[in-house]
């Protein structure tokens, strides 16, 4: 297995008050959490499970640690004097 990294994008859903994470590197990944720390914990479990389900050709002895990049943003508005 070639060395890889995983990029996850997390966008803030103001209505639901959660970060919603998806990734082109992990087929089927959709996760949500109230904080980036909670999201990171969920991803530590979900990503290996989804890769195992969606990429079954990977033998367990080829597992390795890979960098996980979680890009998140939260946009809000503030009032300033003009």
C-alpha positions in Angstrom: 0.0 0.0 0.0 1.5 3.4 -0.9 1.9 5.9 1.8 -1.2 8.0 2.0 -2.7 10.8 4.0 -6.4 11.5 4.7 -8.0 15.0 4.3 -11.3 15.6 6.1 -13.2 18.8 5.6 -15.5 19.9 8.4 -18.0 22.7 7.9 -20.0 24.3 10.7 -23.7 23.8 10.4 -25.1 26.8 12.4 -28.6 25.5 12.4 -27.7 22.1 13.8 -24.8 23.5 15.9 -22.4 20.8 14.8 -19.4 20.4 12.5 -20.2 18.1 9.6 -17.2 16.2 8.2 -16.8 14.5 4.8 -13.8 13.3 2.9 -13.0 12.3 -0.7 -10.3 10.0 0.7 -12.8 8.0 2.8 -15.8 6.7 0.8 -19.0 7.0 2.8 -17.6 9.3 5.5 -20.2 11.7 7.0 -19.7 12.5 10.7 -20.9 15.3 12.9 -19.9 16.6 16.4 -20.3 19.7 18.5 -16.6 20.4 18.8 -13.5 19.7 16.8 -12.1 17.6 19.6 -15.3 15.4 19.6 -15.1 15.1 15.8 -11.5 14.0 16.0 -12.4 11.2 18.5 -15.2 10.0 16.2 -13.0 10.1 13.1 -10.4 7.9 14.9 -13.0 5.1 15.0 -15.0 5.8 11.8 -12.2 6.2 9.3 -10.5 2.8 9.9 -14.0 1.1 9.9 -15.1 2.7 6.6 -11.8 2.0 4.9 -12.0 -1.6 6.0 -15.6 -1.8 4.6 -15.0 0.1 1.4 -11.5 -1.0 0.6 -11.6 -4.7 1.6 -8.6 -5.6 -0.7 -6.3 -4.2 1.9 -4.8 -7.0 4.0 -4.5 -6.3 7.8 -0.8 -6.7 7.8 -0.5 -3.7 5.5 -2.1 -1.3 8.0 0.0 1.7 8.9 -0.4 5.0 10.6 -1.2 7.8 8.2 -1.5 11.5 8.7 -5.0 12.7 9.2 -5.7 16.4 8.3 -8.9 17.9 9.6 -9.7 21.2 8.0 -12.5 23.0 9.8 -13.9 26.4 9.7 -16.5 28.2 11.5 -17.8 31.5 10.3 -19.8 33.9 12.5 -20.7 37.6 12.4 -19.8 40.4 14.9 -21.1 43.9 15.1 -18.6 46.7 14.7 -19.1 50.4 14.6 -18.9 51.8 11.0 
